[in-house]
Amino acid sequence: MSSTTVLITGANRGIGLGLAKEYAKRPNTTVIAGLRKPDSMPDITGKAEGSKLVVVKLDSAEIGDGKKAMEELKNQGITKLDIVIANAAIMEEGCFAALSDVDLGSFEEHWRINVLAPLALYQACVPVMPKGSKFIWMSSGASIIDRIPDKKDAAYGITKCCMNYLARYTHFENESIVTFSLSPGWVQTDMGDRGARSVGMDKAPTTVKESVEGIVKVIDDSTREKYAGLHMRYNGTQSKW
């Protein structure tokens, strides 16, 4: 039986952890968690037959970590990646402000981790991604340019807008893989709930379970002809740019 290898960055919590658990339920699947602190990855129970979890150090703040991680995986006998989900991102308090007040140092850090690091990850992973494999750029509804600003997340949204550009451009540059940006919805994570509280809500409207199940289905259904080069949402609809 064929095996599948899935690399997920930021897999120790929130959507990333939910994705890791979901893929681990599939037989003969190697789930690779790329983390800044490998010891922060919780154990995943209920793994299917032939499936396993591999944790590798992959710090988004260290641009060269992607290539180092690929070497480490190769040393462990992992020589191909079928699905890569560039999920790791930050939205810290210093960047959660009106653009007139946003801390520029914080904005630069967000750009480095949310944009430059996924690009570096893409460059590191593509050489070991066979034809038909899938690279997913995790985006956000905050990236939509023509929305009316309703939260102080514009600086974060700018970084996710860049993710959409990367997804669109790499689709045309690389015809051997399926690549697109994917918005997970407004999800009940630390990041999502922070945004909800800023507009007087107790929590975000979408559960991690709902988001993850939708994300996985969109990835499963995706082909070069369907979804590739687009900005998709977790519910299978196409998002605005």
N, C-alpha and C positions, 0 to 999 in steps of 0.2 A: 504494500500500500504506500502511495506517495506521501511525503511529509511536507509540512508547511512551516516556514520560519517567519516569525513576525517580530519586528523591532518596534518598541514603543518607548519614546522618551517621556520623562516625567510620569513614570508608571507607579509611583509609590503612594499616590493619593488621587482623589477626585475622579475625573473622567479617565485619566491614564490607568489608574488602578482598576476601575471598572472594565476597561478594555482588556487589560491583562487577564482578569478573571474570566471574561467571556471567551477569549481565544483559548485559554487553558482548558476549557470544557470540551474542546474539539480534539478528536483523536489525532495522534501523530503530529502534534503541533509543538514546536519549540517557541516559547514566548521569551523574548529577550527584553529585559527592563534596563534601559539606559538611564543611569542616575548619577547625580552629582555626588551623593553619598550612598554607596551601595548597601551599607548596613541599615539604611532607612526603609528598605523594601520589606513589607510584611509578607509572611508566608501565604501562599495561595493553596487552599484546600480544594478538593473536588476535581482535581485534574483528571482528564480523560486518559484512557489507555494509550501509552506511547507518547504522552505529552510531558513536557517538563518546563521549568522556569530557569532561565539563566540570567544572572545579574552582572552587568558590566559597568564600569565607571565611565560616565559620559557627561562631563560638566559643560553646560551650555556657555558658561562664562569663559571657558578655555577652548578657543577655536580649534586647536589641534587635537582635541580629545576624540573627535570622530574617527580620524585615521588610526589613532592609538587603539580605540575600541575595536576597529575592524581587525587589527593585528591580533589583539587578544582573543577575539572570537575565532579567528583562523587557527590559532594555537590550540583552541578547544575543539577543532574539527568542524566548525561552522563556516562553510564557504559560500553560502548563498543566502540572500534575503528575498523573500517573496512579497512581503508587505512591510513597509516602513511608515510609521505614523509619527510625524514631527509634532508632538503634542506639548512638549515642555514650553512654558511661557511664564512671565511674571506680570503682575499688575499691582505694584506696591503703592503705598500711601503717597509718596513723593510725586508720583506721576498721576495720581487721581485728583485732578484739579482742573479749573478752567485754564485754557491755553495761555491766558494772560498772566497766570500765576504759577504754572507748572515749573517745577525745579528742572533746569536744563541738564544738570548732571544726572538726575534720575531718568530723564527722557533718553539721554545717551545710553544709559545702562539698559533700559528697556529695548531700545533699538538693537543693541548688541546681542541681547539674549533672545529676543523675539524675532529678529530678522537675520542677522548675520550668522548666528549659530545654526538655524535650520538650513541656511544655504551651505554652510560648511558640512553639515550632516549629509545633505544631498550629494555633495561632491565626494564625500567619503564612501557613501553607500552604493552609488550608481555602478561602480566597477564590479560589484558582486551581486547585482540584480539582474536575473535572467529576463529574456524577452517575455513580455506579458505581466511582469511583476508590477506592483503598485506602490507609488510614493504619495502619501497624503499630507498636505499642508494644513494643519488645524487653524482655521480662521475664526471669525466671530461676527455676529451681527453688528458689532461696533465698527466694523470696517466699511460699512455701506456709506458711500459719500453723500448721497442725497437725502439721508435721514435728517429729521429735525433733532438737533442735540437735546437729549432728554436726561443725560447723566454726564458727570464730569469724567468721562472715559475717553476723551478725544485723543489724547496722547497715546493711550493703549490702542485705540482704533487705528491710528496711523500705522502702527507697527503691523497690525493685522491686514491693513490695506496692502502693505508691502508683501505680505504672504500671498495674497491673491495674485499680485503681479508675478511673483516667482512661480506660482502654480501655472499661470497662463503661459508664461514665457517658456518654461521647461517643457510644457506639452508640445510646443512646436519645435523646440530644439532637439528633443529626444523622442523619436518615433517608436522606440522599442518598449517603452513602459507606459503604464497608465498613471497619469498624475493630475491631480485637481485639488482645489481648496475645499474645505468642508467645515461648515459652522455647526457646532454641537447643540445650539439652542441656548437659552438662558437657564443655566443649570444650577442646581442646589449644591454648589461647591463653595469654598472659602471666597473665591474670586466672584462667583456669581451672586452670592448672598450679600457681599459687600456692595455691589451695584444696586441690589434690590433695596437695601437699607437706605441708600442715598436718596431714593425716591419714595420713602415711607412705607415700603413693603417689608414684611417679616423675612421673607426668603424668596428666592427665584422660583418661577412657576414650573420648571421642568426637573424631574428627578434624574439622578445619575442613571438609574436603570433604563428609563425611557430614552434618554439620550444615547446611551451605549448601544442598546438594541437597534436603534435607528441607524447609528453610525456604521455598525457592522453590516447591516443589510445594504446600505448604500455602497460600501466598499465591495461586498460580495457581488452586487449587481453591476458594478462599474466595468466598462470596457473602453477601448479607444473611441468607439463610436458613441458610447453612452457615458456621460458625465465628464469625460476627460477634457481638461482645459477649461472647465467651468467652475463656478463657485456654487457648490451644492449645500443644502441644509440636511440635517440629520433625518428629516421626515421624507426625503426623496424629492423635494421640490428644488428648483433652481433659485438661488438667491440673486439679488441685485449685486452690482459691483460697488 
